[in-house]
Amino acid sequence: MWLVNFSTMATGNLSFGLFVLPMGGALGMDRSQFGWAVTTRRMAAGLSSYFVGRLLDRYGPRVLIPVSGIIIGLGLIAISRANAPWQVIVLFGVLGMTGLAAPQNIMTSVPVAKWFQQKRGLALALATSGLGLGGVFFLPITQLLIGAVGWRSTWLVMAVVFMALSVPLSAVFLRRQPEDMGLQMDGRTAATAAETGQPNAEVEVQSWTVRKAFRTATMWKLLLAFGLAGVAQGGASVHRIPYWIEKGFDPQVVSYSFAADAGGAATMALFAGWLADRIPIRVIGAGSFVGLSFAIGLMLIGRNEYFLFGSTITFGLSVGAGMIVQSYLFAAYFGRTFLGSIRGIVMPFMLISAGIGAPLVGYIRDATGSYVSSWWLILSIYLVAALIMSSARRPTPLSTGQETSQGTPSL
């Protein structure tokens, strides 16, 4: 899963901002249209996430990831041949529909959460650190390629690299959950569990059905917090890079600063994973949102490269802290049997809200000629999300008669 996450950074998740100026000039795309490309990608992922989640619960990632990887690769090749803004927007929708090329995608996190309980935070952190390290690798490479061979050839190279890294190993090695291989969580056998006195039924505290999970106040607090954060994240994701470039910073320096952003995310994800096994996950989530608001504040007052790197690194550290929050939180609060289905319903709230944020910031910038108003809005949204997240405590446990079995969920 680490390698799959690493490879998704070749699909424009973090580096798309580097394409804004060259593609905008070649295709006549304005900032709101770039925002709509991201929106289409996120909304398509949101619409498909319910079905992707149920398929993950039923069949696992062994088939889903290779098929999605091939579709995404072909989509990137098609983007390299695009001649009009609408084609880019439609193709980004295809990328999102697969569920693999979307931010916080459930295809790489749900299987990990199903395999681990005692060290779930660390396992998720190790897997998601591939996202940060992928950003460190692909951001400067992408900028170098754009400068050397142009944006069209860069998309083509990224398509080939992505498919080579994500498709073959996924088809060979991935499995749905440990029970499919005669194992229990954390890789234990039944004999090992008996010796330690920790049978699987005791390790897995309980699993909520989808209906019961959505009847809790905690679930609705989480939806509101992640929805607000999604608007802010969507607005920041596309527009931070062109904002710094338009302020007069060299594009290659900006790409290095965003590589540092990704490196900070990878580093903090590992620490946050270790920390999640020791403190309430809601505290980590709230801290992540506060850190993101501080990074936006640095953008508002930034005048030199110290502020540039300070903002991007702070942003990356905060994103890294939040990388495992959704994956860990829903498994810890609602169990793993229906985890894919639950997250498949939750994801549209975040992705669609993020889809609203990207064009909204683009429209504000096109109308005012400045990003300042947008950054103040995003800063405020992050702080409100932090307050809500801090109050989202683990729901009251189900009674014994309401607990679900750990069998294979039916579609």
C-alpha positions in Angstrom: 0.0 0.0 0.0 2.9 2.3 0.6 4.0 2.0 -3.0 0.5 2.5 -4.3 0.1 5.7 -2.3 3.5 6.8 -3.5 2.5 6.3 -7.1 -0.7 8.3 -6.8 1.4 11.5 -6.4 2.1 11.1 -10.1 -1.6 11.7 -10.9 -1.7 15.4 -10.1 -3.0 15.2 -6.6 -0.4 17.6 -5.2 1.4 18.7 -8.4 -1.6 19.9 -10.4 -0.8 23.5 -9.4 2.4 23.3 -11.4 0.4 22.8 -14.5 -1.9 25.8 -14.0 0.2 28.4 -15.8 1.5 26.3 -18.8 -1.8 24.6 -19.4 -3.7 27.8 -18.8 -1.7 29.5 -21.5 -1.9 26.6 -24.0 -5.6 25.8 -23.5 -7.0 29.1 -22.5 -8.1 27.8 -19.1 -8.9 30.4 -16.4 -8.5 29.7 -12.6 -12.1 28.8 -12.1 -11.9 26.1 -14.8 -8.9 24.6 -13.1 -11.0 24.6 -9.9 -13.8 22.8 -11.8 -11.3 20.2 -12.9 -10.4 19.4 -9.3 -14.1 19.7 -8.3 -15.1 17.2 -11.0 -12.4 14.8 -9.8 -13.5 15.0 -6.2 -17.3 14.9 -6.9 -16.8 11.9 -9.1 -14.9 10.2 -6.4 -17.6 11.1 -3.9 -20.3 9.7 -6.1 -18.5 6.4 -6.6 -17.1 6.0 -3.1 -20.2 4.2 -1.7 -19.9 1.5 -4.4 -16.1 1.4 -4.0 -16.5 1.0 -0.3 -19.0 -1.9 -0.6 -16.8 -3.6 -3.2 -13.8 -3.3 -0.9 -15.7 -4.9 2.0 -16.8 -7.7 -0.3 -13.8 -8.3 -2.6 -10.8 -6.4 -1.3 -8.2 -4.3 -3.2 -6.6 -7.1 -5.2 -8.8 -6.5 -8.3 -10.0 -3.0 -7.6 -6.6 -1.3 -7.5 -5.1 -2.8 -10.7 -8.3 -2.0 -12.7 -8.4 1.5 -11.3 -4.7 1.9 -12.0 -5.1 1.0 -15.7 -8.1 3.4 -16.1 -6.2 6.3 -14.4 -3.1 5.7 -16.6 -5.1 5.8 -19.7 -6.9 9.0 -18.4 -3.5 10.7 -17.8 -2.4 9.8 -21.4 -5.7 11.3 -22.7 -5.0 14.5 -20.6 -1.7 14.9 -22.4 -3.6 15.0 -25.7 -6.3 17.5 -24.5 -7.1 20.5 -26.7 -9.8 22.2 -24.7 -10.6 23.0 -21.1 -13.8 20.8 -21.1 -11.7 17.8 -22.0 -9.5 18.3 -19.0 -12.5 18.6 -16.7 -14.2 15.5 -18.1 -11.0 13.4 -17.9 -10.4 14.5 -14.3 -13.9 13.2 -13.6 -12.8 9.8 -14.9 -9.8 9.8 -12.7 -11.9 10.6 -9.6 -14.5 8.0 -10.5 -12.0 5.2 -10.0 -11.7 6.1 -6.3 -7.9 5.6 -6.3 -6.7 9.0 -7.5 -8.8 11.0 -5.0 -7.4 12.6 -1.8 -8.0 10.4 1.3 -8.9 7.5 -1.0 -10.4 4.6 0.8 -8.9 2.0 -1.5 -5.5 2.0 0.2 -6.6 2.8 3.8 -9.5 0.5 4.4 -7.6 -2.7 3.8 -4.8 -1.6 6.1 -7.3 -0.8 8.9 -8.8 -4.3 8.5 -5.5 -6.0 8.9 -4.3 -4.2 12.1 -5.8 -3.4 15.5 -3.1 -3.2 18.1 -0.7 -1.2 15.9 -3.3 0.3 13.5 -2.1 3.8 13.9 1.5 2.9 13.0 0.4 0.6 10.1 -1.7 3.4 8.6 1.1 5.9 9.1 3.6 3.7 7.3 1.2 3.2 4.4 0.2 6.9 4.1 3.8 8.1 4.4 4.0 7.0 0.7 1.8 10.0 -0.1 4.3 12.4 1.4 7.4 10.8 0.0 5.7 10.6 -3.3 5.2 14.3 -3.2 8.8 14.8 -2.3 9.8 12.8 -5.3 7.3 13.8 -7.9 6.9 17.6 -7.3 10.5 18.7 -8.3 10.6 16.0 -11.0 7.3 17.3 -12.5 8.5 20.9 -12.6 11.8 19.8 -14.2 9.9 17.8 -16.8 7.5 20.6 -17.6 10.5 23.0 -18.1 12.4 20.4 -20.2 9.7 18.6 -22.4 6.5 20.5 -21.8 3.3 19.8 -19.9 1.9 17.3 -22.4 4.9 14.9 -22.3 5.1 15.3 -18.5 1.5 13.9 -18.2 2.5 11.0 -20.5 5.6 10.2 -18.4 3.6 10.3 -15.2 1.0 7.9 -16.7 3.6 5.3 -17.5 5.3 5.6 -14.1 2.0 5.4 -12.2 0.9 2.2 -13.9 4.3 0.6 -13.6 4.3 1.2 -9.8 0.7 0.5 -8.9 -0.7 -2.2 -11.0 1.6 -5.3 -11.0 2.4 -5.7 -7.3 -1.2 -4.9 -6.2 -2.5 -7.8 -8.4 0.0 -10.2 -6.9 0.2 -9.4 -3.2 -2.9 -7.7 -1.8 -5.7 -9.5 0.0 -9.0 -8.4 1.5 -8.5 -9.2 5.2 -6.5 -11.6 7.4 -9.3 -14.1 7.8 -9.1 -14.8 4.1 -5.7 -16.3 4.6 -6.5 -18.2 7.8 -5.0 -15.4 10.0 -6.3 -13.0 12.5 -5.6 -9.3 12.9 -2.0 -8.1 13.4 -0.9 -11.3 11.5 -1.6 -13.7 14.3 -2.7 -17.3 13.8 -5.4 -18.9 15.9 -2.7 -20.8 17.9 -0.9 -17.6 18.7 -4.1 -15.9 19.8 -4.9 -18.8 22.1 -1.4 -18.7 23.6 -1.6 -15.0 24.4 -5.2 -15.2 25.6 -6.4 -12.6 23.1 -8.7 -14.3 20.6 -9.9 -12.2 17.7 -13.3 -11.6 19.1 -11.7 -9.8 22.0 -9.2 -7.8 20.0 -11.9 -6.4 17.8 -14.0 -4.5 20.2 -17.1 -4.2 18.1 -18.4 -3.2 14.7 -21.3 -1.0 14.0 -23.7 -1.5 11.1 -24.0 1.5 8.7 -27.5 2.4 10.0 -26.5 2.4 13.6 -23.4 4.4 13.0 -25.3 7.1 11.3 -27.7 7.4 14.2 -25.0 8.7 16.5 -24.3 12.3 17.2 -20.6 11.6 16.8 -21.0 10.6 13.2 -22.7 13.9 12.3 -20.1 16.0 14.1 -17.4 14.2 12.1 -19.3 14.8 8.9 -19.6 18.5 9.7 -16.0 18.8 10.6 -14.7 16.9 7.6 -17.1 18.8 5.3 -15.9 22.2 6.4 -12.2 21.1 6.2 -13.0 19.7 2.8 -14.0 23.2 1.5 -10.8 24.7 2.9 -8.6 21.9 1.6 -10.1 22.0 -1.8 -9.7 25.7 -2.0 -6.0 25.5 -0.9 -5.0 22.5 -2.9 -5.1 24.1 -6.4 -4.3 27.7 -5.7 -1.4 27.7 -3.2 1.2 27.1 -5.9 0.0 29.8 -8.4 -0.4 32.2 -5.5 3.3 32.0 -4.6 4.4 32.1 -8.2 2.3 35.2 -8.9 3.9 36.8 -5.8 7.2 36.7 -7.8 8.8 33.5 -6.5 10.7 31.3 -8.9 8.5 28.3 -10.0 11.4 25.8 -9.3 11.9 27.2 -5.8 8.1 26.9 -5.2 8.3 23.3 -6.4 11.1 22.6 -3.9 9.0 24.2 -1.1 6.1 22.0 -1.9 8.4 19.0 -1.9 9.3 20.1 1.6 5.6 20.3 2.3 5.2 16.6 1.2 8.3 15.6 3.2 6.9 17.2 6.3 3.6 15.3 5.7 5.4 12.0 5.4 7.4 12.6 8.6 4.5 13.8 10.6 2.3 11.0 9.4 4.7 8.5 11.0 4.7 10.4 14.3 0.9 10.8 14.2 0.4 7.1 13.6 2.5 6.3 16.6 0.7 9.0 18.6 -2.7 7.8 17.6 -2.2 4.5 19.5 -1.6 6.6 22.6 -3.9 9.6 22.7 -7.5 10.3 21.4 -7.5 10.5 17.7 -9.9 13.5 17.8 -7.1 15.5 19.5 -4.8 14.8 16.5 -7.5 15.8 14.1 -8.2 19.1 15.8 -4.5 19.9 16.0 -4.1 19.2 12.3 -6.8 21.8 11.5 -5.3 24.4 13.8 -1.9 23.9 12.1 -3.5 24.3 8.7 -5.0 27.6 9.7 -1.6 28.8 11.0 0.0 27.8 7.6 -2.6 29.9 5.8 -1.8 32.8 8.2 1.8 32.6 7.1 0.7 32.9 3.5 -1.2 36.1 4.3 1.9 37.8 5.7 4.6 36.1 3.6 7.0 38.3 1.9 10.1 36.2 1.4 11.3 32.6 1.1 11.4 32.1 4.8 7.6 32.5 4.9 7.2 30.4 1.7 9.0 27.4 3.2 7.6 28.1 6.7 4.0 28.0 5.3 4.5 25.0 3.1 6.3 22.9 5.8 3.7 23.8 8.4 0.9 22.9 6.0 2.7 19.6 5.2 3.2 18.8 8.9 -0.5 19.5 9.5 -1.7 17.4 6.6 0.6 14.6 7.8 -1.0 14.7 11.2 -4.4 14.5 9.5 -3.5 11.8 7.0 -4.4 8.9 9.2 -7.3 10.6 11.1 -10.1 9.5 8.9 -8.7 6.0 8.3 -8.0 5.4 12.0 -10.9 7.3 13.5 -13.8 5.5 11.7 -12.2 2.1 12.4 -11.6 2.9 16.1 -15.1 4.4 16.6 -17.2 2.0 14.5 -15.2 -1.2 13.9 -13.9 -2.8 10.7 -16.6 -5.2 9.4 -18.5 -2.4 7.6 -15.6 0.1 7.5 -15.6 0.3 3.7 -19.3 0.9 3.5 -19.3 3.5 6.2 -16.3 5.4 4.7 -17.9 5.0 1.3 -20.8 7.1 2.5 -18.7 9.6 4.4 -16.3 10.3 1.6 -18.8 12.1 -0.6 -19.3 14.7 2.1 -15.6 15.5 2.2 -14.9 15.2 -1.5 -18.0 17.2 -2.7 -17.3 19.9 -0.1 -13.7 20.0 -1.3 -15.0 20.3 -4.9 -16.9 23.4 -3.8 -13.8 25.0 -2.4 -11.6 24.8 -5.5 -13.8 26.8 -7.9 -15.0 29.1 -5.1 -11.5 30.3 -4.5 -10.9 30.5 -8.3 -14.0 32.7 -8.7 -13.0 35.0 -5.8 -9.6 35.4 -7.3 -10.9 36.0 -10.8 -13.4 38.6 -9.5 -11.1 40.4 -7.1 -7.7 39.8 -8.7 -6.4 38.6 -5.3 -6.4 35.5 -3.2 -6.4 37.4 0.2 -10.1 37.2 0.9 -10.1 33.5 0.1 -7.2 32.8 2.5 -9.0 34.6 5.4 -12.1 32.5 4.7 -10.1 29.3 4.6 -8.3 30.2 7.8 -11.6 30.7 9.6 -13.1 27.5 8.3 -10.2 25.4 9.6 -10.6 26.9 13.1 -14.3 26.1 13.2 -13.6 22.6 12.0 -11.0 22.2 14.8 -13.6 23.1 17.5 -16.1 20.6 16.2 -13.5 17.8 15.9 -12.4 18.4 19.4 -15.9 17.6 20.7 -16.4 14.4 18.6 -15.9 11.7 21.2 -16.1 8.0 20.7 -19.8 6.9 20.6 -21.4 4.9 23.5 -20.6 1.2 22.9 -23.4 -1.0 21.4 -24.9 -3.6 23.7 -23.7 -7.2 23.3 -26.8 -8.2 21.4 -26.2 -5.4 18.8 -22.6 -6.4 17.9 -22.0 -7.7 14.4 -20.1 -10.7 13.3 -16.8 -10.5 11.4 -18.0 -12.4 8.3 -18.0 -11.2 4.7 -20.6 -8.4 4.3 -23.1 -9.0 1.5 -23.6 -6.5 -1.2 
